[in-house]
Amino acid sequence: MNELFWLIFGIILILIELFIPGLIVIFFGVSAILMAGLIYLGFITNIFYQFFLWSILSIILVLTLRKITIKFYPSLEKYQFSKDSLERKKGIVVEEINPHVGSGRVKISGSYWKAISDDGTIIPVGKEITVVRQNGLLLYVKVNPN
């Protein structure tokens, strides 16, 4: 019966992560599901040890796997920018900026943004840029002088 509690508890915690992103609650949920497995296999029976091991396992997972996961999915880490905070920031073009096609993306401070050139020119991939102004999520950029 305890394993069913831990399984349901783990699933609920993982679902909560969908509504409160931060990549922490999910590891508590994974720990609870692992606890359900350990209890089902008969390794742990005492309720005190169950909560103690779940706490330790959760902390270990958060401290080790969160950093690894963010490396593979950098968009999971939140970046807080005010509206004007990106002006004069430097970055690099990761998708060609072409005003004729309406495409282009830049990487600034580890975050990817849709961008167009401020003067209407094409900017190739790999060029360093500076943000001239921002309109919502769209950045107007210029090529850095060499």
N, CA, C and O atoms as a GROMACS GRO file, in nm:
protein
  584
    1MET      N    1   0.082  -0.120   0.000
    1MET     CA    2   0.000   0.000   0.000
    1MET      C    3   0.086   0.126   0.000
    1MET      O    4   0.052   0.225  -0.065
    2ASN      N    5   0.198   0.124   0.072
    2ASN     CA    6   0.287   0.240   0.076
    2ASN      C    7   0.343   0.273  -0.062
    2ASN      O    8   0.361   0.389  -0.097
    3GLU      N    9   0.370   0.168  -0.140
    3GLU     CA   10   0.426   0.194  -0.273
    3GLU      C   11   0.327   0.269  -0.362
    3GLU      O   12   0.368   0.349  -0.446
    4LEU      N   13   0.198   0.244  -0.344
    4LEU     CA   14   0.097   0.316  -0.421
    4LEU      C   15   0.095   0.464  -0.383
    4LEU      O   16   0.083   0.551  -0.469
    5PHE      N   17   0.108   0.492  -0.254
    5PHE     CA   18   0.116   0.631  -0.208
    5PHE      C   19   0.234   0.702  -0.274
    5PHE      O   20   0.218   0.812  -0.327
    6TRP      N   21   0.352   0.640  -0.270
    6TRP     CA   22   0.472   0.703  -0.326
    6TRP      C   23   0.461   0.720  -0.477
    6TRP      O   24   0.507   0.820  -0.532
    7LEU      N   25   0.400   0.624  -0.543
    7LEU     CA   26   0.383   0.635  -0.688
    7LEU      C   27   0.291   0.752  -0.724
    7LEU      O   28   0.324   0.833  -0.811
    8ILE      N   29   0.177   0.762  -0.658
    8ILE     CA   30   0.082   0.871  -0.684
    8ILE      C   31   0.144   1.005  -0.646
    8ILE      O   32   0.131   1.104  -0.718
    9PHE      N   33   0.211   1.008  -0.532
    9PHE     CA   34   0.279   1.130  -0.485
    9PHE      C   35   0.383   1.176  -0.588
    9PHE      O   36   0.393   1.295  -0.617
   10GLY      N   37   0.459   1.083  -0.641
   10GLY     CA   38   0.560   1.116  -0.741
   10GLY      C   39   0.500   1.170  -0.869
   10GLY      O   40   0.551   1.267  -0.926
   11ILE      N   41   0.392   1.109  -0.914
   11ILE     CA   42   0.326   1.156  -1.037
   11ILE      C   43   0.268   1.296  -1.016
   11ILE      O   44   0.277   1.380  -1.105
   12ILE      N   45   0.210   1.321  -0.900
   12ILE     CA   46   0.156   1.454  -0.871
   12ILE      C   47   0.267   1.558  -0.871
   12ILE      O   48   0.250   1.667  -0.926
   13LEU      N   49   0.381   1.526  -0.810
   13LEU     CA   50   0.493   1.621  -0.808
   13LEU      C   51   0.545   1.650  -0.948
   13LEU      O   52   0.578   1.765  -0.979
   14ILE      N   53   0.552   1.549  -1.031
   14ILE     CA   54   0.598   1.570  -1.169
   14ILE      C   55   0.499   1.657  -1.246
   14ILE      O   56   0.539   1.743  -1.324
   15LEU      N   57   0.369   1.636  -1.223
   15LEU     CA   58   0.267   1.720  -1.288
   15LEU      C   59   0.273   1.865  -1.238
   15LEU      O   60   0.250   1.958  -1.314
   16ILE      N   61   0.305   1.883  -1.110
   16ILE     CA   62   0.319   2.018  -1.055
   16ILE      C   63   0.431   2.093  -1.127
   16ILE      O   64   0.423   2.214  -1.146
   17GLU      N   65   0.537   2.022  -1.166
   17GLU     CA   66   0.649   2.084  -1.237
   17GLU      C   67   0.602   2.151  -1.366
   17GLU      O   68   0.662   2.249  -1.410
   18LEU      N   69   0.497   2.098  -1.428
   18LEU     CA   70   0.445   2.160  -1.550
   18LEU      C   71   0.387   2.298  -1.525
   18LEU      O   72   0.389   2.384  -1.614
   19PHE      N   73   0.336   2.320  -1.404
   19PHE     CA   74   0.274   2.448  -1.371
   19PHE      C   75   0.368   2.542  -1.297
   19PHE      O   76   0.348   2.664  -1.298
   20ILE      N   77   0.469   2.488  -1.233
   20ILE     CA   78   0.567   2.568  -1.160
   20ILE      C   79   0.705   2.530  -1.213
   20ILE      O   80   0.780   2.458  -1.146
   21PRO      N   81   0.740   2.579  -1.333
   21PRO     CA   82   0.869   2.540  -1.390
   21PRO      C   83   0.985   2.595  -1.307
   21PRO      O   84   0.975   2.702  -1.248
   22GLY      N   85   1.091   2.522  -1.305
   22GLY     CA   86   1.209   2.561  -1.231
   22GLY      C   87   1.305   2.443  -1.222
   22GLY      O   88   1.418   2.456  -1.175
   23LEU      N   89   1.258   2.330  -1.268
   23LEU     CA   90   1.336   2.208  -1.273
   23LEU      C   91   1.386   2.165  -1.135
   23LEU      O   92   1.502   2.127  -1.119
   24ILE      N   93   1.297   2.171  -1.036
   24ILE     CA   94   1.332   2.122  -0.902
   24ILE      C   95   1.229   2.020  -0.856
   24ILE      O   96   1.266   1.911  -0.813
   25VAL      N   97   1.101   2.054  -0.865
   25VAL     CA   98   0.994   1.968  -0.815
   25VAL      C   99   0.995   1.833  -0.886
   25VAL      O  100   0.960   1.731  -0.826
   26ILE      N  101   1.035   1.832  -1.012
   26ILE     CA  102   1.036   1.707  -1.088
   26ILE      C  103   1.129   1.603  -1.024
   26ILE      O  104   1.099   1.483  -1.027
   27PHE      N  105   1.240   1.648  -0.967
   27PHE     CA  106   1.333   1.554  -0.905
   27PHE      C  107   1.278   1.496  -0.775
   27PHE      O  108   1.310   1.383  -0.739
   28PHE      N  109   1.194   1.572  -0.704
   28PHE     CA  110   1.127   1.518  -0.587
   28PHE      C  111   1.027   1.411  -0.630
   28PHE      O  112   1.010   1.309  -0.563
   29GLY      N  113   0.962   1.435  -0.744
   29GLY     CA  114   0.870   1.335  -0.798
   29GLY      C  115   0.939   1.208  -0.842
   29GLY      O  116   0.891   1.098  -0.816
   30VAL      N  117   1.053   1.224  -0.910
   30VAL     CA  118   1.131   1.106  -0.952
   30VAL      C  119   1.177   1.028  -0.830
   30VAL      O  120   1.174   0.905  -0.831
   31SER      N  121   1.220   1.099  -0.725
   31SER     CA  122   1.262   1.030  -0.602
   31SER      C  123   1.147   0.952  -0.540
   31SER      O  124   1.167   0.841  -0.490
   32ALA      N  125   1.027   1.008  -0.544
   32ALA     CA  126   0.911   0.938  -0.488
   32ALA      C  127   0.880   0.812  -0.568
   32ALA      O  128   0.846   0.709  -0.510
   33ILE      N  129   0.892   0.820  -0.700
   33ILE     CA  130   0.868   0.702  -0.782
   33ILE      C  131   0.975   0.596  -0.757
   33ILE      O  132   0.945   0.476  -0.754
   34LEU      N  133   1.099   0.639  -0.739
   34LEU     CA  134   1.205   0.544  -0.704
   34LEU      C  135   1.177   0.479  -0.568
   34LEU      O  136   1.203   0.360  -0.549
   35MET      N  137   1.124   0.557  -0.475
   35MET     CA  138   1.086   0.501  -0.344
   35MET      C  139   0.978   0.396  -0.360
   35MET      O  140   0.982   0.292  -0.293
   36ALA      N  141   0.880   0.421  -0.447
   36ALA     CA  142   0.774   0.323  -0.471
   36ALA      C  143   0.834   0.192  -0.519
   36ALA      O  144   0.792   0.084  -0.476
   37GLY      N  145   0.933   0.200  -0.607
   37GLY     CA  146   1.000   0.080  -0.656
   37GLY      C  147   1.074   0.007  -0.546
   37GLY      O  148   1.067  -0.116  -0.536
   38LEU      N  149   1.148   0.081  -0.463
   38LEU     CA  150   1.223   0.019  -0.352
   38LEU      C  151   1.130  -0.049  -0.251
   38LEU      O  152   1.160  -0.156  -0.199
   39ILE      N  153   1.016   0.015  -0.225
   39ILE     CA  154   0.919  -0.043  -0.132
   39ILE      C  155   0.855  -0.167  -0.194
   39ILE      O  156   0.839  -0.268  -0.126
   40TYR      N  157   0.820  -0.160  -0.320
   40TYR     CA  158   0.759  -0.274  -0.390
   40TYR      C  159   0.853  -0.395  -0.390
   40TYR      O  160   0.809  -0.509  -0.377
   41LEU      N  161   0.983  -0.368  -0.406
   41LEU     CA  162   1.081  -0.478  -0.406
   41LEU      C  163   1.115  -0.528  -0.266
   41LEU      O  164   1.188  -0.626  -0.250
   42GLY      N  165   1.064  -0.459  -0.164
   42GLY     CA  166   1.083  -0.505  -0.026
   42GLY      C  167   1.211  -0.456   0.040
   42GLY      O  168   1.248  -0.508   0.145
   43PHE      N  169   1.279  -0.359  -0.019
   43PHE     CA  170   1.403  -0.310   0.040
   43PHE      C  171   1.379  -0.220   0.161
   43PHE      O  172   1.462  -0.215   0.251
   44ILE      N  173   1.266  -0.149   0.164
   44ILE     CA  174   1.237  -0.056   0.273
   44ILE      C  175   1.094  -0.079   0.319
   44ILE      O  176   1.002  -0.084   0.238
   45THR      N  177   1.076  -0.094   0.451
   45THR     CA  178   0.941  -0.113   0.504
   45THR      C  179   0.904  -0.007   0.607
   45THR      O  180   0.787   0.028   0.619
   46ASN      N  181   1.000   0.044   0.681
   46ASN     CA  182   0.976   0.141   0.787
   46ASN      C  183   0.942   0.278   0.726
   46ASN      O  184   1.015   0.327   0.640
   47ILE      N  185   0.830   0.339   0.771
   47ILE     CA  186   0.785   0.467   0.716
   47ILE      C  187   0.887   0.578   0.744
   47ILE      O  188   0.906   0.665   0.659
   48PHE      N  189   0.952   0.576   0.859
   48PHE     CA  190   1.053   0.677   0.891
   48PHE      C  191   1.167   0.670   0.791
   48PHE      O  192   1.211   0.774   0.740
   49TYR      N  193   1.216   0.552   0.762
   49TYR     CA  194   1.324   0.535   0.665
   49TYR      C  195   1.281   0.574   0.523
   49TYR      O  196   1.362   0.623   0.444
   50GLN      N  197   1.154   0.551   0.493
   50GLN     CA  198   1.104   0.589   0.361
   50GLN      C  199   1.115   0.741   0.341
   50GLN      O  200   1.166   0.787   0.239
   51PHE      N  201   1.067   0.818   0.439
   51PHE     CA  202   1.074   0.964   0.427
   51PHE      C  203   1.217   1.014   0.433
   51PHE      O  204   1.254   1.107   0.362
   52PHE      N  205   1.298   0.953   0.517
   52PHE     CA  206   1.438   0.993   0.528
   52PHE      C  207   1.512   0.968   0.396
   52PHE      O  208   1.582   1.056   0.346
   53LEU      N  209   1.496   0.849   0.340
   53LEU     CA  210   1.564   0.816   0.215
   53LEU      C  211   1.511   0.900   0.099
   53LEU      O  212   1.588   0.942   0.012
   54TRP      N  213   1.380   0.926   0.098
   54TRP     CA  214   1.322   1.011  -0.007
   54TRP      C  215   1.382   1.151   0.000
   54TRP      O  216   1.415   1.209  -0.104
   55SER      N  217   1.397   1.206   0.120
   55SER     CA  218   1.456   1.339   0.136
   55SER      C  219   1.599   1.343   0.085
   55SER      O  220   1.637   1.433   0.010
   56ILE      N  221   1.679   1.245   0.125
   56ILE     CA  222   1.820   1.239   0.083
   56ILE      C  223   1.830   1.220  -0.068
   56ILE      O  224   1.908   1.288  -0.134
   57LEU      N  225   1.752   1.128  -0.121
   57LEU     CA  226   1.754   1.100  -0.265
   57LEU      C  227   1.710   1.224  -0.345
   57LEU      O  228   1.768   1.253  -0.450
   58SER      N  229   1.610   1.295  -0.298
   58SER     CA  230   1.564   1.416  -0.366
   58SER      C  231   1.673   1.522  -0.370
   58SER      O  232   1.695   1.583  -0.475
   59ILE      N  233   1.740   1.543  -0.260
   59ILE     CA  234   1.847   1.643  -0.254
   59ILE      C  235   1.960   1.605  -0.348
   59ILE      O  236   2.014   1.690  -0.419
   60ILE      N  237   1.997   1.479  -0.349
   60ILE     CA  238   2.104   1.433  -0.438
   60ILE      C  239   2.066   1.454  -0.584
   60ILE      O  240   2.148   1.501  -0.663
   61LEU      N  241   1.945   1.418  -0.621
   61LEU     CA  242   1.900   1.436  -0.759
   61LEU      C  243   1.897   1.583  -0.799
   61LEU      O  244   1.940   1.618  -0.909
   62VAL      N  245   1.848   1.669  -0.712
   62VAL     CA  246   1.842   1.812  -0.743
   62VAL      C  247   1.984   1.867  -0.762
   62VAL      O  248   2.010   1.940  -0.858
   63LEU      N  249   2.074   1.833  -0.671
   63LEU     CA  250   2.209   1.888  -0.677
   63LEU      C  251   2.291   1.836  -0.794
   63LEU      O  252   2.380   1.905  -0.843
   64THR      N  253   2.264   1.715  -0.840
   64THR     CA  254   2.344   1.659  -0.949
   64THR      C  255   2.277   1.670  -1.085
   64THR      O  256   2.339   1.719  -1.180
   65LEU      N  257   2.154   1.628  -1.097
   65LEU     CA  258   2.090   1.620  -1.228
   65LEU      C  259   2.037   1.753  -1.279
   65LEU      O  260   2.024   1.770  -1.401
   66ARG      N  261   2.006   1.848  -1.192
   66ARG     CA  262   1.953   1.976  -1.239
   66ARG      C  263   2.056   2.048  -1.324
   66ARG      O  264   2.023   2.099  -1.432
   67LYS      N  265   2.180   2.054  -1.279
   67LYS     CA  266   2.286   2.121  -1.356
   67LYS      C  267   2.309   2.051  -1.490
   67LYS      O  268   2.328   2.117  -1.592
   68ILE      N  269   2.307   1.920  -1.488
   68ILE     CA  270   2.327   1.844  -1.612
   68ILE      C  271   2.212   1.868  -1.708
   68ILE      O  272   2.234   1.887  -1.828
   69THR      N  273   2.090   1.867  -1.658
   69THR     CA  274   1.972   1.887  -1.742
   69THR      C  275   1.971   2.026  -1.805
   69THR      O  276   1.936   2.040  -1.922
   70ILE      N  277   2.008   2.128  -1.729
   70ILE     CA  278   2.009   2.264  -1.782
   70ILE      C  279   2.113   2.280  -1.891
   70ILE      O  280   2.095   2.361  -1.982
   71LYS      N  281   2.223   2.204  -1.885
   71LYS     CA  282   2.323   2.210  -1.992
   71LYS      C  283   2.264   2.163  -2.125
   71LYS      O  284   2.297   2.219  -2.230
   72PHE      N  285   2.179   2.061  -2.121
   72PHE     CA  286   2.119   2.007  -2.242
   72PHE      C  287   1.996   2.086  -2.287
   72PHE      O  288   1.961   2.086  -2.405
   73TYR      N  289   1.930   2.152  -2.193
   73TYR     CA  290   1.810   2.230  -2.223
   73TYR      C  291   1.824   2.369  -2.161
   73TYR      O  292   1.757   2.399  -2.062
   74PRO      N  293   1.909   2.456  -2.219
   74PRO     CA  294   1.932   2.587  -2.158
   74PRO      C  295   1.806   2.673  -2.151
   74PRO      O  296   1.800   2.766  -2.070
   75SER      N  297   1.708   2.645  -2.233
   75SER     CA  298   1.586   2.725  -2.228
   75SER      C  299   1.506   2.699  -2.100
   75SER      O  300   1.414   2.775  -2.069
   76LEU      N  301   1.540   2.594  -2.027
   76LEU     CA  302   1.470   2.566  -1.902
   76LEU      C  303   1.508   2.664  -1.791
   76LEU      O  304   1.434   2.684  -1.695
   77GLU      N  305   1.625   2.723  -1.805
   77GLU     CA  306   1.670   2.819  -1.706
   77GLU      C  307   1.609   2.953  -1.739
   77GLU      O  308   1.614   2.997  -1.854
   78LYS      N  309   1.552   3.018  -1.642
   78LYS     CA  310   1.483   3.143  -1.667
   78LYS      C  311   1.583   3.258  -1.669
   78LYS      O  312   1.676   3.263  -1.589
   79TYR      N  313   1.560   3.350  -1.762
   79TYR     CA  314   1.638   3.472  -1.769
   79TYR      C  315   1.540   3.588  -1.749
   79TYR      O  316   1.439   3.597  -1.818
   80GLN      N  317   1.571   3.672  -1.657
   80GLN     CA  318   1.485   3.786  -1.630
   80GLN      C  319   1.544   3.910  -1.696
   80GLN      O  320   1.652   3.954  -1.657
   81PHE      N  321   1.476   3.966  -1.794
   81PHE     CA  322   1.519   4.086  -1.861
   81PHE      C  323   1.408   4.189  -1.853
   81PHE      O  324   1.291   4.157  -1.873
   82SER      N  325   1.445   4.311  -1.824
   82SER     CA  326   1.347   4.417  -1.836
   82SER      C  327   1.341   4.458  -1.982
   82SER      O  328   1.425   4.415  -2.062
   83LYS      N  329   1.244   4.539  -2.018
   83LYS     CA  330   1.225   4.574  -2.159
   83LYS      C  331   1.350   4.637  -2.219
   83LYS      O  332   1.384   4.606  -2.333
   84ASP      N  333   1.416   4.722  -2.147
   84ASP     CA  334   1.531   4.795  -2.201
   84ASP      C  335   1.665   4.728  -2.172
   84ASP      O  336   1.769   4.778  -2.215
   85SER      N  337   1.665   4.619  -2.101
   85SER     CA  338   1.791   4.561  -2.055
   85SER      C  339   1.875   4.501  -2.167
   85SER      O  340   1.995   4.481  -2.149
   86LEU      N  341   1.816   4.471  -2.282
   86LEU     CA  342   1.894   4.410  -2.390
   86LEU      C  343   1.959   4.512  -2.483
   86LEU      O  344   2.047   4.477  -2.561
   87GLU      N  345   1.918   4.637  -2.474
   87GLU     CA  346   1.981   4.739  -2.558
   87GLU      C  347   2.129   4.749  -2.524
   87GLU      O  348   2.168   4.751  -2.407
   88ARG      N  349   2.210   4.757  -2.628
   88ARG     CA  350   2.358   4.766  -2.621
   88ARG      C  351   2.423   4.634  -2.578
   88ARG      O  352   2.544   4.630  -2.559
   89LYS      N  353   2.344   4.528  -2.562
   89LYS     CA  354   2.403   4.396  -2.532
   89LYS      C  355   2.464   4.339  -2.659
   89LYS      O  356   2.415   4.364  -2.770
   90LYS      N  357   2.570   4.263  -2.642
   90LYS     CA  358   2.638   4.200  -2.756
   90LYS      C  359   2.597   4.054  -2.763
   90LYS      O  360   2.569   3.990  -2.661
   91GLY      N  361   2.596   4.001  -2.885
   91GLY     CA  362   2.560   3.861  -2.906
   91GLY      C  363   2.616   3.812  -3.037
   91GLY      O  364   2.701   3.876  -3.099
   92ILE      N  365   2.568   3.696  -3.077
   92ILE     CA  366   2.616   3.634  -3.201
   92ILE      C  367   2.497   3.582  -3.281
   92ILE      O  368   2.398   3.534  -3.225
   93VAL      N  369   2.507   3.593  -3.413
   93VAL     CA  370   2.400   3.548  -3.502
   93VAL      C  371   2.406   3.395  -3.513
   93VAL      O  372   2.511   3.339  -3.545
   94VAL      N  373   2.294   3.328  -3.485
   94VAL     CA  374   2.289   3.181  -3.493
   94VAL      C  375   2.202   3.134  -3.610
   94VAL      O  376   2.208   3.017  -3.648
   95GLU      N  377   2.123   3.223  -3.666
   95GLU     CA  378   2.045   3.196  -3.788
   95GLU      C  379   2.050   3.324  -3.870
   95GLU      O  380   2.020   3.432  -3.820
   96GLU      N  381   2.087   3.310  -3.996
   96GLU     CA  382   2.105   3.428  -4.081
   96GLU      C  383   1.989   3.527  -4.067
   96GLU      O  384   1.872   3.489  -4.072
   97ILE      N  385   2.026   3.653  -4.049
   97ILE     CA  386   1.926   3.759  -4.040
   97ILE      C  387   1.904   3.812  -4.182
   97ILE      O  388   1.992   3.873  -4.242
   98ASN      N  389   1.783   3.788  -4.232
   98ASN     CA  390   1.751   3.826  -4.369
   98ASN      C  391   1.616   3.898  -4.368
   98ASN      O  392   1.512   3.834  -4.353
   99PRO      N  393   1.617   4.030  -4.384
   99PRO     CA  394   1.491   4.106  -4.379
   99PRO      C  395   1.396   4.072  -4.493
   99PRO      O  396   1.276   4.094  -4.481
  100HIS      N  397   1.448   4.021  -4.604
  100HIS     CA  398   1.364   3.987  -4.718
  100HIS      C  399   1.279   3.862  -4.690
  100HIS      O  400   1.168   3.848  -4.741
  101VAL      N  401   1.334   3.773  -4.609
  101VAL     CA  402   1.263   3.650  -4.573
  101VAL      C  403   1.192   3.666  -4.438
  101VAL      O  404   1.096   3.595  -4.409
  102GLY      N  405   1.241   3.759  -4.358
  102GLY     CA  406   1.184   3.780  -4.224
  102GLY      C  407   1.234   3.680  -4.123
  102GLY      O  408   1.166   3.650  -4.025
  103SER      N  409   1.357   3.629  -4.146
  103SER     CA  410   1.412   3.531  -4.053
  103SER      C  411   1.537   3.586  -3.987
  103SER      O  412   1.597   3.683  -4.033
  104GLY      N  413   1.575   3.523  -3.878
  104GLY     CA  414   1.698   3.557  -3.809
  104GLY      C  415   1.686   3.537  -3.660
  104GLY      O  416   1.586   3.572  -3.598
  105ARG      N  417   1.794   3.479  -3.603
  105ARG     CA  418   1.798   3.458  -3.457
  105ARG      C  419   1.938   3.489  -3.408
  105ARG      O  420   2.037   3.467  -3.477
  106VAL      N  421   1.943   3.543  -3.286
  106VAL     CA  422   2.071   3.574  -3.221
  106VAL      C  423   2.073   3.510  -3.083
  106VAL      O  424   1.969   3.480  -3.024
  107LYS      N  425   2.194   3.490  -3.033
  107LYS     CA  426   2.212   3.437  -2.898
  107LYS      C  427   2.277   3.545  -2.814
  107LYS      O  428   2.384   3.596  -2.846
  108ILE      N  429   2.209   3.580  -2.704
  108ILE     CA  430   2.258   3.683  -2.612
  108ILE      C  431   2.245   3.630  -2.470
  108ILE      O  432   2.136   3.591  -2.428
  109SER      N  433   2.354   3.628  -2.398
  109SER     CA  434   2.355   3.581  -2.258
  109SER      C  435   2.292   3.443  -2.243
  109SER      O  436   2.222   3.417  -2.146
  110GLY      N  437   2.317   3.354  -2.339
  110GLY     CA  438   2.268   3.217  -2.331
  110GLY      C  439   2.123   3.201  -2.372
  110GLY      O  440   2.068   3.091  -2.362
  111SER      N  441   2.059   3.308  -2.418
  111SER     CA  442   1.919   3.302  -2.457
  111SER      C  443   1.906   3.337  -2.605
  111SER      O  444   1.981   3.421  -2.655
  112TYR      N  445   1.811   3.274  -2.674
  112TYR     CA  446   1.792   3.293  -2.817
  112TYR      C  447   1.677   3.390  -2.841
  112TYR      O  448   1.573   3.383  -2.776
  113TRP      N  449   1.698   3.481  -2.938
  113TRP     CA  450   1.599   3.585  -2.967
  113TRP      C  451   1.579   3.597  -3.118
  113TRP      O  452   1.673   3.579  -3.195
  114LYS      N  453   1.457   3.629  -3.158
  114LYS     CA  454   1.429   3.661  -3.299
  114LYS      C  455   1.485   3.801  -3.322
  114LYS      O  456   1.468   3.890  -3.238
  115ALA      N  457   1.552   3.820  -3.436
  115ALA     CA  458   1.617   3.948  -3.461
  115ALA      C  459   1.609   3.985  -3.608
  115ALA      O  460   1.602   3.899  -3.695
  116ILE      N  461   1.611   4.115  -3.634
  116ILE     CA  462   1.625   4.167  -3.769
  116ILE      C  463   1.730   4.278  -3.764
  116ILE      O  464   1.755   4.337  -3.659
  117SER      N  465   1.791   4.304  -3.879
  117SER     CA  466   1.894   4.407  -3.881
  117SER      C  467   1.829   4.544  -3.877
  117SER      O  468   1.723   4.567  -3.937
  118ASP      N  469   1.893   4.634  -3.807
  118ASP     CA  470   1.839   4.768  -3.789
  118ASP      C  471   1.840   4.847  -3.920
  118ASP      O  472   1.755   4.932  -3.943
  119ASP      N  473   1.938   4.818  -4.007
  119ASP     CA  474   1.951   4.893  -4.133
  119ASP      C  475   1.901   4.815  -4.254
  119ASP      O  476   1.917   4.860  -4.367
  120GLY      N  477   1.841   4.698  -4.232
  120GLY     CA  478   1.784   4.621  -4.342
  120GLY      C  479   1.882   4.535  -4.420
  120GLY      O  480   1.847   4.484  -4.527
  121THR      N  481   2.004   4.517  -4.369
  121THR     CA  482   2.103   4.434  -4.439
  121THR      C  483   2.094   4.290  -4.393
  121THR      O  484   2.038   4.259  -4.288
  122ILE      N  485   2.152   4.203  -4.474
  122ILE     CA  486   2.161   4.061  -4.438
  122ILE      C  487   2.284   4.042  -4.350
  122ILE      O  488   2.392   4.092  -4.382
  123ILE      N  489   2.266   3.970  -4.237
  123ILE     CA  490   2.378   3.943  -4.146
  123ILE      C  491   2.397   3.793  -4.140
  123ILE      O  492   2.306   3.720  -4.099
  124PRO      N  493   2.516   3.744  -4.180
  124PRO     CA  494   2.538   3.598  -4.183
  124PRO      C  495   2.560   3.539  -4.043
  124PRO      O  496   2.588   3.610  -3.947
  125VAL      N  497   2.546   3.407  -4.036
  125VAL     CA  498   2.569   3.332  -3.912
  125VAL      C  499   2.713   3.353  -3.866
  125VAL      O  500   2.806   3.355  -3.948
  126GLY      N  501   2.730   3.367  -3.736
  126GLY     CA  502   2.863   3.379  -3.678
  126GLY      C  503   2.908   3.522  -3.654
  126GLY      O  504   3.007   3.544  -3.584
  127LYS      N  505   2.840   3.620  -3.712
  127LYS     CA  506   2.877   3.760  -3.693
  127LYS      C  507   2.838   3.807  -3.553
  127LYS      O  508   2.733   3.770  -3.500
  128GLU      N  509   2.925   3.888  -3.494
  128GLU     CA  510   2.894   3.947  -3.364
  128GLU      C  511   2.807   4.069  -3.386
  128GLU      O  512   2.831   4.148  -3.478
  129ILE      N  513   2.707   4.085  -3.302
  129ILE     CA  514   2.611   4.194  -3.317
  129ILE      C  515   2.594   4.268  -3.185
  129ILE      O  516   2.636   4.222  -3.079
  130THR      N  517   2.531   4.386  -3.196
  130THR     CA  518   2.490   4.464  -3.079
  130THR      C  519   2.344   4.499  -3.096
  130THR      O  520   2.300   4.533  -3.206
  131VAL      N  521   2.268   4.490  -2.988
  131VAL     CA  522   2.126   4.522  -2.993
  131VAL      C  523   2.111   4.675  -2.994
  131VAL      O  524   2.162   4.744  -2.906
  132VAL      N  525   2.039   4.725  -3.095
  132VAL     CA  526   2.014   4.868  -3.107
  132VAL      C  527   1.888   4.906  -3.030
  132VAL      O  528   1.886   5.004  -2.955
  133ARG      N  529   1.783   4.827  -3.050
  133ARG     CA  530   1.658   4.849  -2.976
  133ARG      C  531   1.579   4.720  -2.972
  133ARG      O  532   1.612   4.621  -3.039
  134GLN      N  533   1.473   4.723  -2.891
  134GLN     CA  534   1.391   4.604  -2.871
  134GLN      C  535   1.245   4.643  -2.883
  134GLN      O  536   1.203   4.746  -2.832
  135ASN      N  537   1.168   4.558  -2.951
  135ASN     CA  538   1.024   4.577  -2.962
  135ASN      C  539   0.959   4.447  -2.918
  135ASN      O  540   0.942   4.355  -2.999
  136GLY      N  541   0.922   4.438  -2.792
  136GLY     CA  542   0.869   4.313  -2.737
  136GLY      C  543   0.976   4.206  -2.740
  136GLY      O  544   1.081   4.222  -2.678
  137LEU      N  545   0.950   4.096  -2.811
  137LEU     CA  546   1.046   3.987  -2.820
  137LEU      C  547   1.135   3.997  -2.944
  137LEU      O  548   1.217   3.909  -2.968
  138LEU      N  549   1.118   4.102  -3.023
  138LEU     CA  550   1.196   4.121  -3.145
  138LEU      C  551   1.309   4.220  -3.119
  138LEU      O  552   1.287   4.329  -3.065
  139LEU      N  553   1.431   4.180  -3.158
  139LEU     CA  554   1.547   4.266  -3.139
  139LEU      C  555   1.591   4.325  -3.273
  139LEU      O  556   1.590   4.256  -3.375
  140TYR      N  557   1.628   4.450  -3.271
  140TYR     CA  558   1.687   4.516  -3.388
  140TYR      C  559   1.837   4.526  -3.360
  140TYR      O  560   1.879   4.583  -3.260
  141VAL      N  561   1.916   4.469  -3.449
  141VAL     CA  562   2.059   4.457  -3.422
  141VAL      C  563   2.142   4.518  -3.535
  141VAL      O  564   2.093   4.539  -3.646
  142LYS      N  565   2.268   4.546  -3.504
  142LYS     CA  566   2.365   4.591  -3.604
  142LYS      C  567   2.493   4.509  -3.587
  142LYS      O  568   2.522   4.460  -3.478
  143VAL      N  569   2.568   4.496  -3.694
  143VAL     CA  570   2.693   4.421  -3.690
  143VAL      C  571   2.796   4.504  -3.614
  143VAL      O  572   2.806   4.625  -3.634
  144ASN      N  573   2.873   4.436  -3.526
  144ASN     CA  574   2.982   4.505  -3.457
  144ASN      C  575   3.093   4.538  -3.555
  144ASN      O  576   3.128   4.454  -3.638
  145PRO      N  577   3.148   4.659  -3.547
  145PRO     CA  578   3.261   4.691  -3.636
  145PRO      C  579   3.383   4.608  -3.597
  145PRO      O  580   3.408   4.584  -3.479
  146ASN      N  581   3.459   4.565  -3.697
  146ASN     CA  582   3.578   4.482  -3.670
  146ASN      C  583   3.688   4.564  -3.619
  146ASN      O  584   3.796   4.512  -3.590
   0.00000   0.00000   0.00000
